[in-house]
Amino acid sequence: MGVVGMSSGCTLAYTEAASARQGLRKGAVLPFSNRAGLPYSGLGQVDTEVAGRMAVREGTLRPAMGDRYRPPADSSPGAAKRKFVMKSSLIRRFVRGKRRKHRRVAPPEGYDRWAVTYDSQPDNAVLALESRLFSELLVRIVIEGKGVLDIGCGTGRHWPEIMSWRPARLTGVDPSSGMLQRLKVRYPNAETFCSAGDRLAEMAAGSFDVIVSTLALAHIPDASIAIREWHRILKATGSMLITDFHPDAIRSGMKRTFIAQGETIEIEHHVTEINQLQNIARKCGLTVSFISERSIDDSVRPLFERDLALREYDKYKGLRLVFGMVFTKT
Ligand SMILES: C[S@@+](CC[C@H](N)C(=O)[O-])C[C@H]1O[C@@H](n2cnc3c(N)ncnc32)[C@H](O)[C@@H]1O
């Protein structure tokens, strides 16, 4: 955990306080938890699978308030021995923290583990900023009466909003069966395919009017293969809406990690620059009709404030966290 015990009911954060304090050294992986928003997954639940979130490599975050407490000097008999025992246990903790395994996993494995808590992220600034961006983009597309395909749909976070525009059909694709299971809890009759977004051979050319993909493209190793495939599936004059983590955020060190059973698990992702994406789209025959970005700004300050992380807010304010694009098939 990063800064610990910050929000009420933050049980997991609190239980991992010790490792967080140790993690405040340069080079440590500090999950961004419910701060800057990287998918934070329900700190209210005592479940070590939960700490799903992106992380920053950071060496300057301040320790939790508790670390400032210094007990009075102990001059009683045996104090020196006790002090030594205490010190060596601190060293053990330090070494344990340092040796915590860091494992990089493929997205389906990562999201299968994350799925249970993915929808419990009320303080996640990435999701907050992305949700607003998504609404801004969605109004530029005609959804009513159309066939919509959501690639990397996850738990169907955007489905209530998409459905409010009354599509004729809404289909989801995701390689994580765990995420799709969560979606099915809410939408038992949903049409879904458990598949990677760049391998959709079972879908006929020109079979959807609209393709939506949010916060998923960077998990696909080669964005150009995915965009070409999506272009194939799209009907003529169809629309494509994509959002994702901003390359600037990834460059600044943010990673998609979570902590499970003492391991830091990082979900593989890849950077594609925005101008590269535009070029890929143009080469496929897509016209870029709208681009927008969202940075860490005052609208998410309360999330940092609630987490007593205003120093991080000041540090990252202005960092572009998410971007979104709308394309039209010409
Ligand atoms: C951050 S979640 C986003 C989920 C949902 N779209 C949302 O906005 O909440 C990323 C999703 O991308 C999915 N994903 C990972 N690799 C993928 C791939 N190769 N093709 C399509 N989706 C993928 C994951 O399983 C996960 O559900």
The ligand as a Tripos MOL2 file, in Angstrom:
@<TRIPOS>MOLECULE
LIG
   27    29     1     0     0
SMALL
NO_CHARGES

@<TRIPOS>ATOM
      1 C1         -8.9580   -1.3910  -16.9450 C.3       1 LIG1
      2 S1        -10.0340   -2.6650  -17.4580 S.3       1 LIG1
      3 C2        -11.3130   -1.7270  -18.2950 C.3       1 LIG1
      4 C3        -12.6390   -2.4160  -18.2810 C.3       1 LIG1
      5 C4        -13.7860   -1.5670  -18.8100 C.3       1 LIG1
      6 N1        -13.6430   -1.3140  -20.2260 N.3       1 LIG1
      7 C5        -13.8490   -0.2730  -18.0480 C.2       1 LIG1
      8 O1        -13.6780    0.7990  -18.6490 O.co2     1 LIG1
      9 O2        -14.0590   -0.3180  -16.8380 O.co2     1 LIG1
     10 C6         -9.1580   -3.3680  -18.8090 C.3       1 LIG1
     11 C7         -9.9120   -4.4900  -19.4430 C.3       1 LIG1
     12 O3         -9.2460   -4.8550  -20.6440 O.3       1 LIG1
     13 C8         -9.2910   -6.2440  -20.7410 C.3       1 LIG1
     14 N2         -8.2330   -6.7300  -21.6250 N.ar      1 LIG1
     15 C9         -7.0100   -7.1220  -21.3000 C.ar      1 LIG1
     16 N3         -6.3420   -7.5550  -22.3770 N.ar      1 LIG1
     17 C10        -7.1820   -7.4100  -23.4170 C.ar      1 LIG1
     18 C11        -7.0950   -7.7120  -24.8070 C.ar      1 LIG1
     19 N4         -5.9830   -8.2340  -25.3530 N.pl3     1 LIG1
     20 N5         -8.1650   -7.4600  -25.5750 N.ar      1 LIG1
     21 C12        -9.2860   -6.9270  -25.0440 C.ar      1 LIG1
     22 N6         -9.4250   -6.6410  -23.7380 N.ar      1 LIG1
     23 C13        -8.3830   -6.8760  -22.9390 C.ar      1 LIG1
     24 C14        -9.1300   -6.7100  -19.3140 C.3       1 LIG1
     25 O4         -9.5040   -8.0580  -19.1380 O.3       1 LIG1
     26 C15       -10.0000   -5.7220  -18.5760 C.3       1 LIG1
     27 O5        -11.3230   -6.1590  -18.4650 O.3       1 LIG1
@<TRIPOS>BOND
     1     1     2 1
     2     2     3 1
     3     2    10 1
     4     3     4 1
     5     4     5 1
     6     5     6 1
     7     5     7 1
     8     7     8 2
     9     7     9 1
    10    10    11 1
    11    11    12 1
    12    11    26 1
    13    12    13 1
    14    13    14 1
    15    13    24 1
    16    14    15 ar
    17    14    23 ar
    18    15    16 ar
    19    16    17 ar
    20    17    18 ar
    21    17    23 ar
    22    18    19 1
    23    18    20 ar
    24    20    21 ar
    25    21    22 ar
    26    22    23 ar
    27    24    25 1
    28    24    26 1
    29    26    27 1
@<TRIPOS>SUBSTRUCTURE
     1 LIG1         1 GROUP 0 **** ****
